Amino acid sequence: MSDPTYTPPAVWTWDTSSGGKFANINRPIAGPTHDKDLPVGKHPLQLHSLATPNGVKVTVMLEELLALGHSGAEYDAYLVNIGEGDQFSSGFVDINPNSKIPAMMDRSGDTPVRLFESASIMVYLAEKFGEFLPTDPAAKAEVMNWVFWQMGSAPYLGGGFGHFYAYAPEKYEYPINRFTMETKRQLDVLDRQLAERPYLAGDDYTIADMAVWSWYGQLVLGRLYSAAEFLDVASYTHVMAWAEKIDARPAVKRGRMVNRPFGDPSEQLHERHDASDFDTRTQDKIGGDT
């Protein structure tokens, strides 16, 4: 039902008290709110992120590249606490003027390269290391179809369904119904695709699977919005099987932990600077007691 007390004004003005759970970081203007330089670690690849689905895409890919033996994919990962506004620091905005995680710097060449938008980072890394993105034009196009599908579809899942179902300060039937319907339609798109092939773009695991799994795989595995039962995710049997298969990959398990300050402490690694950090985590790198 609509709110009978609300009539849109002729000109919208910002009410800083609105926005529900994320009211303290939502604003209608861009740019930094404070001066702060970003740390710089020992590796050419410097990641500044948080283990939301968009952040997980990149850390999973980096861990997959390292698992294949690409030593050049070693990276330093620094936690960006978006709840505290870290993404509005001057250093972060210099990398990503849109103030969204993840953001990365590649300092391996003579001129540092800034990277933002998760799909852009994934394509850059795939081309840099020659992995997870076919070179055949037709096969590459199919992978990119699904990468762009995810980028266009996930806002309806996260900003639409996730916001109104889990985070909005009021629960209204219309937006929840509208975005639940769209989320289930998207799951059906994936289920039909995965009924015919082991991975989204065909026989091979690619950046398309990493990108889509980080949102939709984790959704059906019960990790997003506490909505698995509400969405009847078990009915999407092909998506479930695909999600579980990818979830079992060791690199995916590691990637999920990086820049994660929430959930089970055993699955958290706030910062990552070396592969050994997963085995020798210290109090400053994880949440809770060791």
C-alpha positions in Angstrom: 0.0 0.0 0.0 1.1 3.6 -0.6 1.6 6.1 2.1 -1.5 8.3 2.1 0.3 11.1 3.9 3.0 11.7 1.3 2.7 13.9 -1.7 5.9 14.5 -3.7 7.0 18.2 -3.4 7.4 20.4 -6.5 11.2 20.4 -5.8 12.9 17.7 -3.8 15.1 18.7 -0.9 17.5 16.6 1.2 16.2 15.4 4.5 19.2 14.0 6.3 17.1 12.0 8.7 15.7 9.8 5.9 17.2 6.6 4.5 16.8 4.0 7.1 19.8 2.0 8.1 22.1 3.8 5.7 20.9 7.4 6.4 24.3 8.4 7.8 26.1 7.7 4.5 23.5 8.5 1.9 23.7 12.0 0.4 22.8 13.7 -2.9 26.3 15.2 -3.5 29.7 13.7 -4.5 33.2 14.4 -3.4 35.2 13.9 -0.2 34.0 14.7 3.3 37.4 14.6 4.9 41.1 14.5 4.1 42.8 11.2 4.6 45.5 9.4 2.5 45.1 5.8 1.8 47.7 3.3 3.0 50.1 1.8 0.5 51.3 -1.8 0.9 54.1 -3.8 -0.5 52.4 -5.2 -3.6 51.6 -3.4 -6.9 47.9 -4.3 -6.6 46.3 -2.2 -3.8 42.7 -3.0 -3.1 40.4 -0.9 -0.9 37.2 -2.7 -0.3 34.6 -4.4 1.9 33.3 -7.9 1.6 29.9 -7.0 0.2 28.9 -8.9 -3.0 30.7 -6.3 -5.1 33.8 -6.5 -3.1 33.8 -10.3 -3.0 33.9 -10.4 -6.8 37.3 -8.9 -6.9 38.9 -10.8 -3.9 37.6 -14.1 -5.3 39.2 -13.3 -8.6 42.5 -12.3 -7.1 42.6 -15.5 -5.0 41.7 -17.6 -8.1 44.5 -16.0 -10.1 47.0 -16.7 -7.2 45.7 -20.3 -7.1 46.7 -20.6 -10.8 50.3 -19.5 -9.9 50.1 -15.8 -11.0 52.5 -14.3 -8.5 51.8 -10.8 -10.0 48.3 -11.0 -8.6 49.6 -10.7 -5.0 47.8 -7.8 -3.4 47.3 -5.7 -0.3 43.6 -5.4 0.7 42.6 -2.6 3.1 39.2 -2.5 4.8 36.9 0.4 3.8 34.2 0.7 6.5 31.3 2.2 4.5 29.2 2.5 7.6 31.7 5.0 9.0 32.1 6.9 5.7 35.6 5.7 4.8 34.6 5.8 1.2 34.3 9.6 1.4 38.0 10.2 2.3 40.0 12.3 -0.1 42.3 9.3 -0.8 39.5 7.0 -1.7 37.7 9.6 -3.9 40.9 10.1 -5.8 40.6 6.5 -7.0 36.8 6.3 -7.2 35.0 9.6 -7.6 31.8 7.7 -7.2 32.7 6.7 -3.6 31.7 3.1 -3.9 33.7 -0.1 -3.1 35.8 -1.7 -4.5 38.6 0.5 -5.7 42.0 -0.6 -6.8 45.4 0.9 -7.8 47.8 -1.1 -10.1 51.3 0.3 -9.5 53.1 -2.4 -11.5 53.8 0.0 -14.4 55.5 3.3 -14.9 52.1 5.1 -14.5 49.8 3.9 -11.8 46.3 2.8 -13.0 43.2 3.5 -11.0 40.4 1.1 -11.2 36.8 1.3 -10.0 33.5 -0.5 -10.6 33.8 -4.2 -9.8 33.3 -5.5 -13.4 35.8 -3.0 -14.7 38.4 -4.4 -12.2 37.6 -8.0 -13.1 37.9 -7.4 -16.9 41.2 -5.5 -16.3 42.6 -8.4 -14.3 41.3 -11.0 -16.7 43.1 -9.3 -19.6 46.2 -8.5 -17.6 46.7 -12.2 -16.6 45.0 -13.9 -19.5 42.6 -15.9 -17.4 38.9 -16.4 -16.9 38.0 -14.4 -20.1 38.2 -16.2 -23.5 40.0 -14.6 -26.4 37.7 -16.1 -29.0 35.3 -13.2 -29.9 32.1 -15.3 -29.7 33.1 -16.9 -26.4 34.3 -13.6 -24.9 31.0 -12.0 -26.0 29.0 -14.6 -24.1 31.0 -14.1 -20.9 30.6 -10.3 -21.2 26.8 -10.7 -21.8 26.5 -12.2 -18.3 28.9 -9.8 -16.7 26.8 -6.9 -18.0 23.7 -8.8 -17.1 24.8 -8.9 -13.5 25.8 -5.2 -13.4 22.4 -4.3 -14.7 20.3 -6.7 -12.7 21.9 -6.6 -9.2 20.7 -3.1 -8.4 17.1 -4.5 -8.5 18.2 -7.2 -6.1 20.3 -5.1 -3.7 18.9 -1.6 -3.9 15.5 -2.8 -4.8 14.5 -6.0 -3.0 17.2 -6.0 -0.4 16.5 -2.4 0.6 12.8 -2.6 0.9 12.6 -6.1 2.3 15.5 -5.8 4.8 16.6 -2.2 5.4 13.8 0.3 4.7 12.5 2.0 7.9 8.9 1.1 6.9 7.6 -2.0 5.1 5.2 -1.4 2.3 3.6 -4.1 0.2 4.0 -2.5 -3.3 7.9 -2.1 -3.4 8.4 -5.5 -1.7 6.1 -7.2 -4.2 7.6 -5.3 -7.1 11.2 -6.2 -6.4 10.5 -9.7 -5.1 8.8 -10.4 -8.5 11.9 -9.1 -10.3 14.3 -11.0 -8.1 12.5 -14.2 -8.7 12.4 -13.5 -12.5 16.1 -13.0 -12.5 16.7 -16.3 -10.6 14.5 -18.0 -13.2 16.7 -16.5 -16.0 19.7 -18.0 -14.3 18.1 -21.3 -13.6 17.1 -21.8 -17.2 20.6 -20.9 -18.4 22.3 -23.2 -15.9 20.0 -26.1 -16.8 21.8 -26.3 -20.1 25.5 -25.8 -19.1 27.7 -26.2 -16.1 28.7 -22.5 -16.0 27.0 -19.4 -17.1 28.9 -18.9 -20.3 29.4 -22.5 -21.2 31.8 -25.3 -20.1 34.4 -23.0 -18.4 34.4 -21.1 -15.2 34.8 -17.4 -16.0 34.5 -13.9 -14.5 30.8 -14.2 -15.3 30.4 -16.9 -12.7 32.4 -15.0 -10.1 30.5 -11.8 -10.7 27.0 -13.4 -10.7 27.8 -15.8 -7.8 28.8 -13.0 -5.5 25.3 -11.7 -5.6 22.9 -14.5 -6.7 24.9 -17.5 -5.5 25.3 -16.0 -2.0 21.6 -15.1 -2.1 20.4 -18.7 -2.6 23.0 -19.9 -0.1 21.2 -17.8 2.5 23.8 -15.1 3.0 21.9 -12.1 1.8 19.0 -10.3 3.5 17.8 -13.4 5.4 15.5 -14.0 2.5 16.2 -17.5 1.2 13.0 -19.0 2.5 10.9 -15.9 1.5 12.2 -16.3 -2.1 11.8 -20.1 -2.1 15.4 -20.3 -3.4 15.4 -24.2 -3.1 13.1 -24.3 -6.1 15.9 -23.0 -8.4 17.7 -26.3 -8.4 20.2 -25.5 -11.1 21.2 -22.2 -9.5 21.6 -24.0 -6.2 23.8 -26.7 -7.6 26.0 -24.1 -9.4 26.2 -21.9 -6.3 27.3 -24.8 -4.1 29.9 -25.9 -6.7 31.5 -22.5 -6.8 31.2 -22.1 -3.0 33.3 -25.2 -2.5 36.3 -23.7 -4.4 39.2 -23.0 -2.0 39.9 -19.6 -3.7 36.3 -18.6 -3.3 36.4 -19.5 0.4 39.5 -17.3 0.9 38.1 -14.5 -1.2 34.9 -14.3 0.9 37.0 -13.7 4.0 39.0 -10.7 2.8 37.9 -7.3 4.1 35.1 -9.0 6.0 34.4 -7.3 9.4 31.1 -9.0 10.1 29.7 -12.5 10.7 31.5 -15.4 12.2 35.0 -14.3 13.3 36.5 -17.5 11.8 35.4 -16.2 8.3 36.9 -12.7 8.8 40.2 -11.2 7.5 40.0 -7.5 7.8 43.2 -6.9 5.9 45.2 -9.1 3.6 48.8 -8.6 2.7 50.1 -12.1 2.2 48.7 -15.6 1.6 49.9 -16.6 5.0 47.5 -14.1 6.6 44.8 -16.8 6.2 46.7 -19.1 8.5 48.4 -16.7 10.8 45.7 -14.2 11.4 46.3 -11.8 14.3 44.0 -9.8 16.5 44.2 -6.6 14.3 43.2 -8.6 11.2 40.1 -10.3 12.5 37.0 -9.5 14.5 36.4 -10.9 18.0 38.8 -13.0 20.0 41.4 -15.2 18.5 
